[in-house]
């Protein structure tokens, strides 16, 4: 097995929304904002090369949205989904599995592209993986999340015939276990990858960045913040005990971190690049 970091660029979100009840006087020390209170966040994905399977976890925001939409999120940076995949030595047609942790636009938008007036799958030979409960949640969205679940990102997957649902009792990949978290959005999937003697966890929005390790640091976007705190406590406690490597999708500075048990609870241990542990 080989792992490749896929850089799809950065976007900006309101710092207050990203840190919930935590005051700016505290979060600005690790994530300084611009004059509009916006902080930069990565959209970092992971490519797993395992035998004859090439599995991509999440795919960023994509490029098909109109200028008005993209203007709200200030896309920046040199990273781009397809060029990053090609830098890893592959093409769109090589991807066999497109694993979607959840269907918010910054995690799944790159999986569908616009060609003229048509929407086509970016990865023509891939199975697109979601789960049935989350799919129903996303296709019949509540008012709070409706702006994050965009039909043009979701419905073409189903129409293509390439959509499959993960069985709740088992993972479709032998070297990947799945942790289900429902605090951020219903039935988000957190892959736990068995790599040599390590476990590398793709944290999606359960832990957006290393700055979110303390339990009260919960995003204002989460639909069930108290549940997020419970899920974080359980997962990070396990991660500290078992020395999991946490791969950070949104951290603007760090690809990975580890956590440790302290007298004050689980806290950040160290940050590092994925390459340092491969």
VENRADA-V554760 format. One record per pair of residues at least 12 apart in sequence whose ideal C-beta (glycine too) atoms are under 10 Angstrom apart, sorted by the first residue. I is the first residue (numbers start at 0). J is the second residue. Records with the same first field share a line. If there is no record, write none. Layout:
I->J, J
This chain:
0->47, 48, 49, 50, 52, 54, 174, 192, 193, 194, 195, 277
1->46, 47, 48, 49, 53, 87, 88, 194, 277
2->45, 46, 47, 48, 49, 87, 192, 194, 199, 246, 273, 274, 276, 277
3->44, 45, 46, 47, 48, 53, 55, 83, 84, 86, 87, 88, 89, 273, 274, 277
4->43, 44, 45, 46, 78, 83, 86, 87, 246, 254, 255, 272, 273, 274, 277
5->42, 43, 44, 45, 46, 55, 56, 57, 58, 59, 78, 79, 80, 81, 82, 83, 84, 86, 87, 89, 109
6->41, 42, 43, 44, 59, 76, 77, 78, 79, 80, 82, 83, 86, 254
7->41, 42, 43, 44, 57, 58, 59, 60, 61, 62, 74, 76, 78, 79, 80, 81, 82, 83, 84, 105, 108, 109, 248
8->41, 42, 43, 59, 60, 62, 74, 75, 76, 77, 78, 79, 80, 83, 109
9->38, 39, 40, 41, 42, 43, 59, 60, 72, 73, 74, 75, 76, 77, 78, 249, 251
10->37, 38, 39, 40, 41, 42, 59, 60, 69, 71, 72, 73, 74, 75, 76, 105, 249
11->32, 33, 35, 36, 37, 38, 39, 40, 71, 72, 73, 74, 75, 251
12->32, 36, 37, 38, 39, 40, 71, 72, 73, 105, 207, 218, 219, 220, 249
13->32, 35, 36, 37, 38, 219, 220
14->26, 27, 30, 31, 32, 33, 35, 36, 37, 38, 40
15->32, 36, 38, 219
16->36, 37, 38, 218, 219, 220
17->30, 32, 37, 38, 40, 207, 208, 210, 211, 216, 217, 218, 219, 220, 249
18->30, 38, 207, 208, 210, 211, 215, 216, 217, 218, 219
19->211, 215, 216, 217, 218, 219, 220, 221, 224, 227
20->215, 216, 217, 219, 224
21->210, 211, 213, 215, 216, 217, 219
23->36
25->210, 213, 216
26->38, 210, 211, 216
28->210
29->208, 209, 210, 211, 216, 250, 251, 252, 267
30->208, 210, 211, 250, 251, 252
33->73
35->73
37->71, 72, 73
38->208, 210, 249, 251
39->73, 75, 76, 249, 251, 252
40->72, 105, 207, 208, 248, 249, 250, 251
41->59, 76, 78, 207, 208, 247, 248, 249, 250, 251, 252, 253, 254
42->57, 58, 59, 60, 61, 72, 74, 76, 78, 80, 105, 106, 108, 109, 248, 249
43->56, 57, 59, 78, 83, 201, 246, 247, 248, 249, 250, 251, 253, 254, 255, 273
44->56, 57, 58, 59, 78, 80, 83, 84, 98, 100, 106, 109, 201, 246, 248
45->57, 98, 190, 192, 199, 201, 246, 248, 254, 273
46->83, 84, 87, 88, 89, 93, 94
47->96, 98, 172, 174, 175, 190, 192, 194, 199, 201
48->87, 88, 89, 93
49->95, 96, 172, 173, 174, 175, 192, 194
50->95, 173, 174
51->95
52->94, 95, 96, 126, 171, 172, 173, 174
53->84, 87, 89, 90, 93, 94, 95, 96, 97, 122, 124, 125
54->94, 95, 96, 97, 98, 125, 126, 128, 171, 172, 174, 175, 190, 192
55->80, 84, 89, 91, 93, 94, 95, 96, 97, 98, 99, 109, 110, 121, 122, 125
56->96, 97, 98, 99, 100, 106, 128, 175, 188, 190, 192, 201, 203, 246, 248
57->80, 97, 98, 99, 100, 101, 103, 105, 106, 107, 108, 109, 110, 190, 201, 203, 248
58->80, 81, 84, 94, 97, 98, 99, 105, 106, 107, 108, 109, 110, 111, 121, 122, 127, 152
59->74, 78, 79, 80, 83, 104, 105, 106, 107, 108, 109, 110, 248
60->72, 74, 80, 103, 104, 105, 106, 107, 108, 109, 152
61->80, 104, 105, 107, 108, 109, 110, 111, 112, 113, 121, 149, 151, 152
62->74, 79, 80, 81, 108, 109, 112, 113, 121
63->108, 109, 111, 112, 113, 114, 118, 119, 121, 149, 151, 152
64->104, 108, 113, 149, 151, 152
65->113
68->104, 108, 149
71->146
72->104, 105
76->251
79->109
80->108, 109, 110, 112, 121
81->109, 112, 121
84->121, 122
90->122
91->112, 120, 121, 122, 123, 124, 125
92->122, 123, 124, 125
93->122, 124, 125
94->110, 120, 121, 122, 123, 124, 125, 126, 127
95->122, 124, 125, 126
96->122, 124, 125, 126, 127, 128, 163, 171, 172, 175
97->109, 110, 120, 121, 122, 124, 125, 126, 127, 128, 129, 156, 161, 162
98->125, 126, 127, 128, 129, 165, 170, 171, 172, 175, 177, 188, 190, 201
99->127, 128, 129, 130, 133, 134, 137, 152, 153, 156, 162, 165, 187, 188, 203
100->128, 129, 133, 177, 180, 183, 184, 187, 188, 189, 190, 201, 202, 203, 204, 205, 248
101->129, 130, 133, 136, 137, 144, 147, 148, 180, 183, 184, 185, 186, 187, 188, 189, 203, 204
102->129, 133, 134, 136, 137, 138, 140, 144, 147, 148, 149, 152, 153, 156, 184, 187
103->137, 144, 146, 147, 148, 149, 152, 183, 184, 187, 203, 204, 220
104->146, 147, 148, 149, 151, 152, 153
105->147, 152, 204, 248, 249
106->147, 152, 184, 187, 203, 204, 248, 249
107->127, 129, 137, 148, 149, 152, 153, 156
108->121, 149, 151, 152, 153
109->121, 122, 152
110->122, 125, 127, 152, 153, 155, 156, 161
111->127, 149, 151, 152, 153, 154, 155, 156, 159
112->155
113->151, 155
117->155
118->150, 151, 152, 154, 155, 156, 158, 159
119->155, 159
120->155, 156, 158, 159, 160, 161, 162
121->155
122->161
123->159, 161
124->161
125->156, 159, 161
126->161, 162, 163, 171
127->153, 155, 156, 157, 159, 160, 161, 162, 163
128->156, 161, 162, 163, 164, 165, 170, 171, 172, 177, 188
129->153, 156, 157, 162, 163, 164, 165, 186, 188
130->163, 164, 165, 166, 167, 177, 179, 185, 186, 187, 188
131->164, 165, 166, 167, 186
132->164, 167, 179, 181, 185, 186
133->164, 165, 179, 181, 184, 185, 186, 187, 188
134->153, 156, 157, 162, 164, 186
135->185, 186
136->148, 181, 184, 185, 186, 187, 222
137->149, 150, 152, 153, 184, 185, 186
138->150, 153, 154, 157
140->153, 184
141->184, 185, 222
143->184, 220, 221, 222
144->183, 184, 185, 220, 222
147->184, 220
148->184
165->177, 179, 186, 188
167->179, 186
170->188, 190, 191
172->190, 192, 193
173->193
174->190, 191, 192, 193, 194
175->188, 190, 191, 192, 193, 194, 199, 201
176->189, 190, 191, 192, 193, 198, 200
177->189, 190, 191
178->190, 191, 200, 201, 202, 203, 205, 230, 233, 234, 237
179->230
180->202, 203, 204, 205, 206, 221, 223, 226, 227, 229, 230, 231, 233, 234
181->221, 222, 223, 226, 227, 230
182->204, 205, 217, 218, 221, 222, 223, 224, 225, 226, 227, 228, 229, 230, 231
183->203, 204, 205, 207, 217, 218, 220, 221, 222, 223, 224, 226, 227, 230
184->203, 204, 220, 221, 222, 223
185->222, 223
187->203, 204, 205, 230
188->201, 203, 205
189->201, 202, 203, 204, 205, 206, 230, 234, 245
190->202, 203, 246
191->234, 237, 238, 241, 243
192->243, 244, 246
194->244, 273, 276, 277
195->276, 277
197->241, 242, 243, 244, 276, 277
198->237, 238, 241, 242, 243, 244, 245
199->243, 244, 245, 246, 255, 273, 276, 277
200->234, 237, 238, 243, 244, 245, 246, 247, 255
201->245, 246, 247, 248
202->231, 234, 235, 238, 243, 245, 246, 247, 248, 249, 250, 255, 256
203->246, 247, 248, 249
204->218, 220, 221, 227, 248, 249
205->221, 227, 230, 231, 234, 235, 245, 248
206->227, 230, 231, 234, 235, 238, 245, 246, 247, 248, 249, 250, 256, 258
207->220, 247, 248, 249, 250
208->247, 248, 249, 250, 251, 252, 253, 256, 270
209->245, 247, 250, 252, 253, 254, 255, 256, 257, 258, 267, 268, 269, 270
210->247, 249, 250, 251, 252, 253, 256, 267
211->227, 231, 247, 249, 250, 267
212->231, 235, 238, 239, 245, 256, 258, 259, 264, 265, 266, 267, 268
213->231, 235, 263, 264, 265, 266, 267
214->227, 228, 229, 231, 232, 235, 264, 265
215->228, 231
216->228, 231
217->231
218->249
231->265
232->264, 265
234->258, 265
235->258, 259, 260, 264, 265, 266, 267
236->258, 260, 264, 265
237->258, 265
238->256, 257, 258, 259, 265, 268
239->257, 258, 259, 260, 261, 264, 265, 266, 268
240->258, 259, 260, 265
242->257, 258, 259, 268
243->256, 257, 258
244->256, 257, 271, 273, 275, 276
245->257, 258, 267, 268, 270
246->273
247->270, 273
250->270
252->270
253->267, 269, 270, 271, 272
254->270, 271, 272, 273, 274, 275, 276
255->269, 270, 271, 272, 273, 274, 275, 276
256->268, 269, 270, 271
257->269, 270, 271, 276
